[in-house]
Amino acid sequence: MDWRDHPAKTQQWHDDLRDRMEREGMLHILAAEVDRDYSAAVQGTVIPAAWVRSAIDAHLKLKFKGSAFWCAALDVADEGGDTNALAKRQGVTLASLEEWGERDTGRTTRRAVDACRTICPVRLQYDAVGMGSSVKAESNRLGDEDLLPKGLRLVPWNAGGAVQDPDKRVIEGDRDSPLNKDFYANLKAQGWWQLRRRFELTHRAIQAQDGYTWDEDDLISLPNDLPLLWKLVKELSQPTMMHTSSMKLLVDKAPEGTRSPNLADAVMMAYFPMKASGPFDIPDAALRRARMPAMRRG
């Protein structure tokens, strides 16, 4: 249970506890044991927990204009006690998050499709590795039988695949910045790094003084009343980063002693749209607005 869910724990209780533990030099224990920041003592965390917490209700704090654009992502349960996870976002605000334990991939596909029925036009990206490869077969059947909602497109997302825009710079406009193909080991690393960038820019926008400028399309917001929010917060700061022998970035989603972060994986995919191939029902302008945030100087 998160302390915020305890009826006897208030923000004042937390602030008093923080003051006392700071005087005693025990803030790291507060972070791990009370604030559920399990990455506090972990080296190489991709997304710092402080950045994640800054994004909670960022759409309210920063007064986002909002967007009509929807994107969704499905992380399909693998073996063992794994669960399916579905994330839906409107603009850059995470609008819906759910998980379930269904082992039948066909049923999982139909549940995800039905959950997206009311937000079309929308692309539903899905983890195409392992059990997720069966999603394509079920979606093809639904399409053949004219059971897919108009405006819904299922798009495979292969974590081990090649990076997008391989010949573009990691930092846009910086000629000294490495090319994407030289910086990222695979699509998973690129997707997680770009999600990290969203949280970093959101944190900076929240902490900024007057005069700091930001682009809403580059940010992310996690509504405070979102179901499973605090589980997601924990999962987002679980993955760690390392490098290959050729110095390309790798991401370990489940370090030793942890489980696959299904909710966070779904969110990561939802915020990193694959480039469309072939006819697509969503207008090009909407797709451009939903592209990954550019990494700019500063």
NORGI-V622551 format. One record per residue. SS is DSSP state (H for helix, E for strand, - for the rest). BURIAL is + if it has 24 or more other C-alpha atoms within 12 Angstrom, else -. Layout:
SS;BURIAL, SS;BURIAL
This chain:
-;-, -;-, H;-, H;-, H;-, -;-, -;-, -;-, -;-, -;-, H;-, H;-, H;-, H;-, H;-, H;-, H;-, H;-, H;-, H;-, H;-, H;-, H;-, -;-, -;-, -;-, H;-, H;-, H;-, H;+, H;+, H;-, H;-, H;+, -;+, -;+, -;+, -;+, -;+, -;+, -;-, -;-, -;-, -;-, E;+, -;+, -;+, -;+, H;+, H;+, H;+, H;+, H;+, H;+, -;+, E;+, -;+, H;+, H;+, H;-, H;-, -;+, -;-, -;+, -;-, -;+, -;-, -;-, -;+, E;+, E;+, E;+, E;+, E;+, E;+, -;+, -;+, -;+, -;-, -;-, -;-, -;-, -;+, E;+, E;+, E;+, E;+, E;+, E;+, E;+, -;+, -;+, E;+, E;+, E;+, E;+, E;+, E;+, E;+, E;+, -;-, -;+, -;-, -;-, H;+, H;+, H;-, H;+, H;+, H;+, H;+, H;+, H;+, H;-, H;+, -;+, H;+, H;-, H;+, -;+, -;+, E;+, E;+, E;+, E;+, E;+, E;+, -;+, -;-, H;-, H;+, H;+, H;+, H;+, H;+, H;+, H;-, H;+, H;+, H;-, H;-, H;+, H;-, H;-, -;-, -;-, -;-, -;+, -;+, -;-, -;+, E;+, E;+, E;+, E;+, E;+, E;+, -;+, -;+, -;-, -;-, -;-, -;+, -;+, -;-, -;-, -;-, -;-, E;+, -;+, -;-, -;-, -;-, -;-, -;-, -;-, -;-, -;-, E;+, H;+, H;+, H;+, H;+, E;+, -;+, -;+, H;+, H;+, H;+, H;+, H;+, H;+, H;+, H;+, H;+, H;+, H;+, H;+, H;+, H;+, H;+, H;+, H;+, H;+, H;+, H;+, H;-, -;-, -;-, -;-, -;-, -;-, -;-, -;+, -;+, H;+, H;+, H;+, -;+, -;+, E;+, E;+, -;+, -;+, -;-, -;-, -;-, -;+, H;+, H;+, H;+, H;+, H;+, H;+, H;+, H;+, -;+, -;+, -;+, E;+, E;+, E;+, E;-, -;-, -;-, -;-, -;-, -;-, E;+, E;+, E;+, E;+, -;+, -;-, -;+, -;-, -;-, -;-, -;+, -;+, -;+, H;+, H;+, H;+, H;+, H;+, H;+, H;+, H;+, H;+, -;+, -;+, -;+, -;+, -;-, -;-, -;-, -;-, -;-, -;-, -;-, -;+, -;-, H;-, H;-, H;-, H;+, H;-, H;+, -;+, -;+, -;+, -;+, -;+, -;+, -;-, -;-, -;-
